[in-house]
Amino acid sequence: MGSSTRRYTWAFWSASAFTGAAIFAVVLLASNLGAHYYAGMLPCAVLVVICYSLRRRQKFFRCRDRLVAKWGRPDDRHRSAYDLTRSWSDYRDGESPAGAVDDQTWSDLEMDRVFAFMDRTLTDIGQARLRMILRCPMIPRELLDERKRVVALLQKDERLRTELQARLLWFGSRECGALTTLLWGPLPPPSRLRLVYSALACLSLAAVVGCFWYGWPVLFAFLGLCVLNYDITNKIRKRGHFDFGTLRAVRQLVRFGRHLGRFSCPELDEHIRAVREAADRSRRVSRKAFWLSPARTVTGQLLDFLYEYVSLALLVEVQVFYSILSDLKRHRGDLRTLYVRIGDLDALQAVASFRAGLPYCAEPELDDQGLHLDVRDCAYPVLQNPVANSVTVENGGLFITGSNMAGKSTFLRSIGVNALLAQTIATAYANAYRASRFEIVSSMRHTDDTEAGKSYYLAEAERLLHVLNVAASKTPSLIILDEILRGTNSTERFAASLEILRYLRRQSAIPIVASHDVVLAEELSGTYDMYHFTDRCEDDGLHFDYGLKPGLSKVHNALRLLAFLGYPPEVVDPAKAWAENAT
């Protein structure tokens, strides 16, 4: 507990005790000496307000202490993969970001692990925006420089950071998946029956009033209208692309925008001003969303219950829903600005925390001149005590050979992940990172698709065609390949792999390839820079140093691994003899 928290805790409990004693004294005096002593309740009311103020400050400083304690540490909370995937899908379809990382590359690089390790966001929209940011490496340099500036500012200024984090906690979780659909997905069409709905609402209201004069017949008519209106509401709820709760989330988004707009911070003035102005322009949507039925609460269940029935009887939700739809078309841009600006501030404070928790990191040097990649002490972020490796590529490619489990795939992922982080959040888990700006694409893992009737080979062949098309574009690309064309016979695999890799070298691309095929590596030795990983076999098993070394690998461990696992000698010995004769 920090000193400020202890001070306000002591002040709160002292003030509460004094207030309780004062109230007891006033009641005692009034009971024994006269009711006029109840006038003493007025200063007691002031004391209650002071206690309330002290309690709020105590909660604020306690919250700040928790935020400071969590700074630089991973957050293992539950994440809704469905909401995050849905948010990205709707955003991508609405904005069509150029050069976005495709789903296969995201999976190949195991970016879900990296994202979970990096995600220290405090709001759902911040979490969704962080994922969107990481999916879009081909952004303008000015935007990347601004992200770098904000991250550095939040790392350095603890007071500013904790104040911003405390405000973000006020917003919290607000149905980000449905909110993204609302702001970037297709809107439901306007209804041609709005006048009919208004007429039914008026009839229901008139029936309520008429019950006092005409009795049971009008009451039965009112009940019939309620059933009809209930059916209409349910049908519209099922037909809509999002539920009414999403519109309540819009209201909270606008309210939080106005709350954040009062945050005074000259260093973030551009972001805060954009949020404030967008929130002010969207207040009309927020005011209308107020009339939608509130979310269930423990203290207000009875009022919520009554309000929902009144709302159904008078078609309040239906009329507000279609009224808001027309306003959404006019203010969608402002609501998107709120979503993006607030989400970006949350995402960037998470990036600042991620950087603070790394043993070391570098701000990358990126340019658009030629093709080059120079990385020093690069590692995969989510590993504990990883082995760092360095590599330099100047208008060429890398071909990496080596033993099983020696670190080839991890190295490929570390290069791809750091290239992605460098171009999205201006951060590399390396001592130095200098490179071109790349479109990043990979082909590392494939499976049969029985539903689509695709074999392993067909799935991989289609993926490699996409890789070739990306490489053939004018945009520089970083191509990451692991054991290509594993799903076919050795003769055709060798011939196709050789020509694919030669083709990639002729394009505006840096291909980084890992393979066990030493013959293929020898054939490409004049075209690609050769590196390898290796191991050593001892009595207690295989040992790896995970260090990248120049040249071709001369060590194979597949048969040694079978022997270590306890395969029968009748299997291992003839296999070794055959392999030695084959070489």
Disulfide bonds with the S-S distance in Angstrom:
none
